Amino acid sequence: MDQLGALLPLVLLVGVFYLLILRPARKRQQDQRNTIAALAPGRRVMTSSGIFGTVTAVGDRVELEVADGVRIELLPAAIQQVLPEPVPESADAGETPAVSDTSDQQQNDTPAA
């Protein structure tokens, strides 16, 4: 019984280590694998350095078009996230809402001298 009591702190330490270190690291690795698997030409992505671009080719390296005619090659691990597809705008969304000019209101709120 004393041996079980001596091993309990070690077992608890291993359990805490697993929950705080190993499990989140595995989840990050799985998320990165899913991100790389979602790469396809035409998809918008963001790199780990914050560069946005459109995937033009996928292979051992990923080719991104970051501006018209400007392409860069990256390792797939450098892709941090695949951006969601833009939602097409409806016919009503083409109208711009009226914006009230608050500068006139602010001028009227100031006391007269």
FENCOR-V162014 format. One record per pair of residues at least 4 apart in sequence whose ideal C-beta (glycine too) atoms are under 6 Angstrom apart, sorted by the first residue. I is the first residue (numbers start at 1). J is the second residue. D is the distance in Angstrom with one decimal. If there is no record, write none. Layout:
BEGIN
((I;J;D) (I;J;D))
END
This chain:
BEGIN
((7;11;5.8) (16;20;5.9) (17;21;5.4) (18;22;4.9) (19;23;5.7) (35;82;5.8) (36;76;4.7) (38;82;4.6) (39;55;5.7) (39;58;5.0) (41;55;5.4) (41;56;5.9) (43;55;4.9) (43;82;5.5) (44;54;5.6) (44;83;4.3) (45;55;6.0) (45;79;5.2) (45;82;5.3) (46;52;5.4) (46;80;5.4) (46;81;5.2) (47;51;4.5) (47;78;5.1) (47;80;6.0) (48;78;5.5) (48;80;4.5) (53;64;3.4) (53;65;5.7) (53;66;4.2) (54;65;4.9) (56;63;4.7) (56;65;5.1) (57;63;4.0) (58;62;5.6) (61;73;4.6) (62;74;5.1) (62;76;5.3) (63;71;5.5) (63;73;5.5) (64;72;5.4) (65;71;5.1) (66;70;5.3) (74;78;4.3) (89;93;4.0))
END
